[in-house]
């Protein structure tokens, strides 16, 4: 629908699982300290972590999809560590935000959304 933007969050592999690439920073973890989880090995474990993430960050009120444990979304779209995609109403990918200096400019994403009006 013209002038309407849907936002969907896709939960993928753990970026800093303690059994793969642990980091000790918890600066964006709302005072809960570093994330200390192992990489899930089943869809059930990934769903549990996605649900925990959702409850920890209660401000996230957008629909969430969870990439299956085979990492199909991650392999196809390379979203790690964080990526924003824009899909037009015809289903074509028309925007991929890429980080600059390890950060995104939210204004760039916002401008793409506004261009869909």
JOMOVEN-V191160 format. One line per field, one symbol per residue. ss: DSSP state (H for helix, E for strand, C for the rest). phi: phi as a letter, one per 20 degrees, with the letter a starting at -180 (. if undefined). psi: psi as a letter, one per 20 degrees, with the letter a starting at -180 (. if undefined). A space follows every 10 residues. Layout:
ss->???
phi->???
psi->???
This chain:
ss->CCCCCCCEEE ECCCCCCCCC CCCCCCCCCC CCCCCCCCCC CCHHHHHHHH HHHHHHCCCC CCEEEECCCC CHHHHHHCCC CCCEEEECCC CCEEEEECCE CCECCHHHHH HHHHHCC
phi->.fnccedced edgffcffec bfcdecfddl menffcceff dbffffffff ffgfffdffe ddgcdcfggf mfffffdlef eabdcddffe nefcbcfdfc lmbdegfffg ffgffef
psi->ppjppqpppo pbqphlqhjg mqqjpkhjkl jjaqpnqqpq jrhggggghg hggghhmiin kqqpqppqhi lggghhilip hpqpqpprhj jpoipoppqp lkrqohhggg hgghii.
